[in-house]
Amino acid sequence: MAVVALALGLGLGACAQNNTPDSYGTLTQQNFLESCTNFYFDNTDNTLAITSNTVKADVQAPDQSTCQCMYDLFSGPQADGNGTDGGMPINASVAKANNIDGQNFTDLNAQLKTDPQKAWDNLDQSYKDGINACQQSGGKSSGSSTSSTTSTTVATDGSTTTTTGA
């Protein structure tokens, strides 16, 4: 499991404070894949192509298919959306605006930078299962081994809270 946590940490660790994503899209995907695979990607007209140039020397990392599978778990089926449609919300603002409790991509990223083990330990089990399935299948599962669940709670004052898990 430590290898899986490391791969997750590498993948989300690409988001520096000055480039924290506000939506999933090509740039977020590129940053994730570059850190996860340890290879730079060329971005031409929002199409990513892996290069032979490594980010860091002597680092073993998952392959592109495995990392793409992991990214798909977070972004959900709308790879250019905000993660509220079957993925993890991209940030706290998106989660709050959609009444979604739980983790979000940018807060998870910040925690991975300070305490990767705690981030892994606190990660929703459905994401852990999905990441493990991606690694075990070499990315062939494309996240299909996890199902998305959404529950909405209505308080006595009429306010609602929606919780989504992959």
C-alpha positions as CSV (number, residue, x, y, z in Angstrom):
1,M,0.0,0.0,0.0
2,A,2.9,2.4,0.6
3,V,3.7,2.2,-3.2
4,V,0.1,3.1,-4.0
5,A,0.2,6.0,-1.5
6,L,3.5,7.2,-3.0
7,A,2.0,7.1,-6.5
8,L,-0.9,9.0,-5.3
9,G,1.4,11.5,-3.6
10,L,3.4,11.9,-6.8
11,G,0.3,12.5,-8.8
12,L,-1.3,15.1,-6.7
13,G,2.0,16.6,-5.5
14,A,2.3,18.4,-8.9
15,C,0.0,21.2,-7.9
16,A,2.1,24.0,-6.4
17,Q,0.4,26.8,-4.5
18,N,0.6,29.1,-7.4
19,N,-1.1,26.7,-9.8
20,T,-3.7,25.1,-7.7
21,P,-6.5,23.9,-10.1
22,D,-10.0,25.3,-10.0
23,S,-11.2,22.7,-12.5
24,Y,-10.1,19.4,-14.0
25,G,-8.8,19.9,-17.5
26,T,-5.8,19.4,-19.6
27,L,-3.4,21.4,-17.4
28,T,-4.5,19.6,-14.2
29,Q,-4.3,16.3,-16.1
30,Q,-0.8,17.1,-17.4
31,N,0.5,18.0,-13.9
32,F,-1.0,14.9,-12.5
33,L,0.4,12.6,-15.2
34,E,3.9,14.2,-15.1
35,S,4.2,13.7,-11.4
36,C,2.7,10.3,-11.4
37,T,4.6,8.8,-14.3
38,N,7.8,10.9,-13.7
39,F,7.8,11.9,-17.4
40,Y,7.1,15.2,-19.0
41,F,4.2,15.6,-21.4
42,D,3.8,17.8,-24.4
43,N,0.5,19.7,-24.6
44,T,-0.5,20.5,-28.1
45,D,-4.0,21.8,-28.6
46,N,-5.1,20.2,-25.4
47,T,-3.8,16.8,-26.5
48,L,-1.1,15.3,-24.2
49,A,1.8,13.2,-25.5
50,I,4.3,11.6,-23.2
51,T,8.0,12.5,-23.8
52,S,11.1,10.6,-23.0
53,N,12.3,13.3,-20.6
54,T,12.0,12.4,-16.9
55,V,11.0,14.8,-14.1
56,K,13.4,13.4,-11.6
57,A,16.3,10.9,-12.1
58,D,16.2,7.4,-10.7
59,V,12.5,7.4,-9.8
60,Q,10.4,4.4,-10.5
61,A,6.8,5.3,-11.1
62,P,3.6,3.8,-12.5
63,D,3.0,3.8,-16.3
64,Q,0.8,6.3,-18.1
65,S,-2.2,4.0,-18.2
66,T,-2.1,3.4,-14.5
67,C,-1.7,7.1,-13.8
68,Q,-4.5,8.0,-16.2
69,C,-6.8,5.5,-14.4
70,M,-6.0,7.2,-11.1
71,Y,-6.7,10.6,-12.5
72,D,-10.0,9.4,-13.9
73,L,-11.0,8.4,-10.4
74,F,-10.6,11.9,-9.2
75,S,-11.9,13.8,-12.2
76,G,-14.9,11.6,-12.8
77,P,-16.5,11.1,-16.2
78,Q,-16.4,14.8,-17.0
79,A,-12.6,15.0,-17.3
80,D,-12.9,18.8,-17.8
81,G,-15.4,19.4,-15.1
82,N,-15.2,20.2,-11.4
83,G,-15.4,16.6,-10.1
84,T,-19.0,16.8,-8.8
85,D,-20.2,14.3,-11.4
86,G,-18.8,11.0,-10.0
87,G,-15.4,12.3,-9.0
88,M,-13.8,14.2,-6.2
89,P,-14.7,17.9,-6.1
90,I,-11.7,19.9,-7.4
91,N,-11.6,22.3,-4.4
92,A,-13.5,23.3,-1.2
93,S,-15.4,26.1,-3.0
94,V,-16.8,23.7,-5.5
95,A,-17.7,21.2,-2.8
96,K,-19.4,23.9,-0.7
97,A,-21.3,25.3,-3.7
98,N,-22.6,21.8,-4.4
99,N,-23.3,20.9,-0.8
100,I,-20.8,18.0,-0.9
101,D,-19.1,17.0,2.3
102,G,-15.8,15.1,2.3
103,Q,-12.5,15.4,0.6
104,N,-11.6,17.6,-2.3
105,F,-8.7,17.4,-4.7
106,T,-6.7,20.5,-3.7
107,D,-7.0,19.9,0.1
108,L,-5.9,16.3,-0.5
109,N,-2.9,17.7,-2.5
110,A,-2.0,20.0,0.3
111,Q,-2.1,17.2,2.9
112,L,0.0,15.0,0.7
113,K,2.7,17.6,0.7
114,T,2.8,17.8,4.5
115,D,1.9,14.3,5.6
116,P,1.5,11.7,2.8
117,Q,0.7,8.9,5.2
118,K,-2.0,10.8,6.9
119,A,-3.5,11.8,3.6
120,W,-3.5,8.2,2.5
121,D,-5.0,7.1,5.8
122,N,-7.8,9.7,5.6
123,L,-8.6,9.0,1.9
124,D,-12.1,7.6,1.4
125,Q,-11.9,3.8,1.0
126,S,-13.6,3.9,-2.4
127,Y,-10.7,5.9,-3.7
128,K,-8.1,3.6,-2.2
129,D,-9.9,0.7,-3.7
130,G,-10.0,2.4,-7.1
131,I,-6.3,3.3,-6.9
132,N,-5.4,-0.2,-6.0
133,A,-7.5,-1.5,-8.9
134,C,-5.7,0.8,-11.3
135,Q,-2.3,-0.4,-10.1
136,Q,-3.3,-4.1,-10.2
137,S,-4.8,-3.8,-13.7
138,G,-2.1,-1.6,-15.1
139,G,-4.8,1.0,-15.7
140,K,-7.2,-1.2,-17.6
141,S,-10.0,-0.7,-15.1
142,S,-10.4,3.0,-15.9
143,G,-11.9,3.4,-12.5
144,S,-14.8,1.1,-13.4
145,S,-14.2,-1.1,-10.3
146,T,-15.6,1.6,-8.1
147,S,-19.1,2.9,-8.1
148,S,-20.3,6.4,-7.4
149,T,-22.7,7.0,-4.6
150,T,-24.5,10.2,-3.6
151,S,-26.6,10.7,-0.6
152,T,-28.5,13.9,0.4
153,T,-29.5,14.8,3.9
154,V,-32.3,17.3,4.6
155,A,-32.0,19.1,7.9
156,T,-35.1,20.3,9.9
157,D,-34.4,23.8,8.7
158,G,-34.7,22.6,5.1
159,S,-31.0,22.9,4.2
160,T,-29.5,20.0,2.4
161,T,-26.1,18.3,2.4
162,T,-24.9,16.0,-0.3
163,T,-22.1,13.5,0.2
164,T,-20.5,11.9,-2.9
165,G,-18.0,9.0,-2.9
166,A,-16.5,7.4,-5.9
